[in-house]
Amino acid sequence: MLQEDVNTPPASKLIHKCVINSDEPAGHEALRLLRDPNATSLRADAAVECLELLMSSGTAVPLAGKLLGELLRVSRDAQEHVAVKLGDNSAEVMNVFEGLGEEAIGGVVAVLLDSLAGGKDTSAQAKCLRECFKWFLSRLGGATSERKLYIARSVARLLASKAEELHPFVSQSGLEQLLYLLDTTSPAELRSHATLAVAKFADAAGDVGQSMIGKFVASRLAADGHEDLRLAFSVAAAIFPLVPQFTAMLFLTEGFVEGIVPSLQARPEDVEAAALDMLSAACVDKTCRTAIATHCTEYLEVLVTSGDKGKSTAAVVLAKVKYTPGEGKDAKQKDMDKLAGVFKGMMMTIDAEVRDSSVEGLAYTSLKGSVKEMLIHDKTFVNSLVETLKSSPGKPTVMFGALTVVNNLTAYAPTLSEEQEKVAQLKNYAETKPNAKIGPDPEDKDEKVTPRCKILLDAGVVPALVACSKKLTPNAIDIISHILLSLSKHQKHRGLIASQGGVKLSLQFYSSTTSNGSDAAQSSAIRHTSAHALARILVSVNPSHIFSSQLAISSAIRPLHSLLEDSEEHKDLMPLFEALLALTNLASTEDTTRDHIMRLSWTKIEELLLNDNTTIQRATVELICNLMASPTAVAKFADGSVAASNRLHILLALADAEDLATRRAAGGALAMLTEWDKACEAVVKRVRGVKIILGMVAEEGEEMRHRGVVVLRNLVCGPGAYVEEVKKEGGVDVLSEALKSTRQPEVLGLGVETLKALMGVS
């Protein structure tokens, strides 16, 4: 036993006290220390001694399993010691850990997955992994419900990381133990782990694994008992999304679909529920949908009108077979409206399970414009939808369905270019529908979508999106990003979105994706959409109201910059335009922000200054105007270099452009720039520099005249006092005429001061 001295780590003392003296408070304090990243780590000898002590304690110490799990998490020495013991006698060690509970088993799995814990002998490590995996499979059959859950989780974790190594050691009986867990009567969490395990096995084992699954399903169907059929249908429903081509072959076996409805006669409700789940899952395949529509429609329609327990799932299946995107949108529209009404009614019940089950059906039916209008104008339904979304964390299927419904309700119809309209017309002719409408559904025009967005915003959809934003799948992140983009399209919505967390959420999604891996394309799309949503929001809000010490303003600059970089990849210029406007807004704050924008984006900004599109060019000049408040930006135009001279030449040319807004922004930039002596010198040295400034003074519009007078005053009243250069270009006459026309006191005051300087009047 370790001696009670100053060299003994506190966690070690507490573990000994907990085990030997049955001191539970000491155990809790030991757990706290082990979980504290700032706590002193255990020495190798102390860690190993604590490990052995905990393993020998058995069930007499309630906290032993948790302490063991934490010890294996933080101590490399403990991990290596367990790896050695597993190599010597894996079954005996696993039996000990099983008795200590879930946390202890979790620690062992972590050791098995850690390639460093097993040492340099890779063959021994591989053997240990195999033996422990087979041990887990053997325990699935007779375990209690609690143990079955964490054993299934362990099998799923091992297969998720080591499927290529482990799938050959899954026997038919071992696989069947996993498949039994897919029964609809199993707890949802248990089914989730089993589904993951079967998915990884099927993917790694290929044809052999699929044949093994098929053998099991066929044997259950042949047995024809209530439990056998329920299990067969449950397994088919679970594996359809995993191996759809293979499962579709089973489903389309001659006589199978035709026999489903007759086989359900006089069966218990749970068998019927499993069959309906299978039919719903089978709709992922087009041929299966056709078969279901042919042989099961009448049965499903009866269920929907009967009020039986399977009503919701039956309605979902009907929605899938009657209205699939891209297939027969013009057919059976009245049926879709009826189904949507069924789902809406289910969403407004007090039964959470019924509400959840209706969401998937609404995800299909709410694609139709008339259904969107019917749903959005029912306040009770909208509130129920938002509440369902808030309560969806931990229920991925419900969350995805609710997000899809919100996305359908808020999505604006894409604007078709002239070329796209021609392609659509040709497609209609090819499909013998020359008179078909090319444009969007009338219910999806902007004047319909914007009010729908407002209704959802008022119902609190943004806080609901924030509430379910943790541990999302990439697909869910993609949908929420599009929802935020749609909600923020209308300018008046942006302040509310920002105040309810929309900015932080967009930043979270942008930074949560990576450009590497197999999903690189999806990650890139998510970053683009979330950055675009961020840009839209930041165009119309005061940055000082959104950003703080907890959310730095600098965090928004890189996502906005990415839209400038993406401009060559995406033909749609709106994200680029709105990113420029958002950066212009941020540049109105402080020099630190302006300099950050300059460091990251100046090269691209300078390039966009010459863009062929007038709107993009104008927005770029407006950004430069706001950046000019920083000395860093001034230096870009007035440091005396050739590059600075060229930039000034472009800015002066833009102050003489045809587009008034571009001239106005360039004039504002010159007004700020010429507050600096070097900049005044650079303007005077440019060919036509003074003439362009006088052209601004001579404009009829007060805004341009004001900017021109400010620049002229800077030239003649500043330290450089370029009076003769201005007079040589006729400055006295130009300014005199301008002052006769102006009605602004400020312009008049500045102009008189400037005219006196030109005429030498003190």
Number of C-alpha atoms within 10 A of each C-alpha: 8 14 8 11 9 7 9 14 18 19 25 23 19 22 28 21 17 23 23 13 11 16 16 17 13 19 25 17 16 24 21 15 19 23 14 12 10 8 13 12 18 22 16 14 12 19 24 21 17 26 24 14 18 26 19 14 16 18 15 11 18 17 23 25 26 22 24 28 23 20 27 25 18 17 18 18 20 26 25 19 20 24 24 17 14 23 19 13 13 20 17 12 18 19 12 17 23 22 15 27 22 20 21 24 25 25 21 25 19 18 24 24 15 14 13 15 20 24 13 10 8 12 9 15 21 16 13 23 25 19 18 23 21 18 17 23 22 15 17 23 16 10 12 10 13 11 18 18 21 21 26 27 24 23 24 24 20 23 22 16 12 16 20 14 14 20 21 14 14 16 14 13 14 17 20 21 19 24 25 19 26 28 23 21 13 13 13 14 13 21 23 18 23 25 22 21 24 26 21 22 24 22 16 19 19 12 12 12 21 18 14 17 22 18 13 20 22 13 13 18 17 11 11 13 13 16 15 18 26 26 26 27 27 26 27 29 24 26 24 22 16 17 16 18 13 16 23 19 12 16 21 14 11 10 9 13 19 16 12 18 16 10 15 15 9 9 13 12 14 17 24 23 20 24 26 25 22 22 28 24 21 27 24 17 15 14 14 20 22 14 18 22 18 13 15 21 17 12 12 23 16 13 18 20 12 11 10 12 15 20 24 26 24 27 28 30 28 27 23 25 22 23 21 16 11 6 11 11 13 7 11 11 17 9 14 23 18 14 23 27 17 20 26 25 14 22 26 18 13 10 10 13 11 19 22 23 21 26 29 27 25 29 24 24 29 23 20 21 19 17 22 24 17 15 22 19 13 11 13 13 19 22 20 18 26 23 16 22 26 20 16 21 17 13 12 13 15 21 24 23 24 25 25 23 23 27 23 23 28 26 22 22 15 10 10 13 9 8 9 12 14 13 13 17 18 14 14 16 13 10 10 10 12 14 9 12 11 16 14 15 12 12 16 23 16 16 11 17 22 21 15 21 27 17 17 21 18 12 18 19 27 24 19 19 22 16 14 18 18 12 10 17 11 16 13 19 27 19 19 29 28 20 27 30 25 20 30 27 17 17 13 13 18 24 19 17 21 23 15 20 15 27 25 19 22 28 20 16 22 25 15 13 18 15 12 10 8 8 12 13 12 16 23 15 15 27 27 21 25 29 30 29 30 30 30 28 30 27 21 19 21 16 18 10 10 19 16 10 6 6 13 12 17 15 13 23 22 18 22 28 22 17 26 21 14 14 16 11 8 13 10 10 17 16 23 26 22 24 29 29 23 26 28 24 19 26 26 18 17 12 17 13 20 27 18 15 22 20 11 13 19 17 10 14 22 15 11 21 21 16 14 9 11 16 15 22 22 26 25 28 30 26 25 28 24 22 28 25 19 19 15 16 20 23 17 19 25 25 15 14 12 11 13 18 20 14 17 22 19 16 23 24 15 24 28 19 15 10 14 16 18 24 24 27 25 28 31 25 26 27 23 21 27 23 17 19 16 17 25 26 17 19 25 17 13 15 10 15 17 26 19 19 28 24 16 28 29 24 15 12 14 18 17 24 26 27 25 29 28 24 28 29 25 24 28 23 18 16 11 14 18 21 22 12 16 20 16 11 14 14 23 20 13 16 22 15 12 23 22 9 15 17 10 12 9 10 21 18 13 16 24 16 16 24 24 14 18 21 11 9 9 6
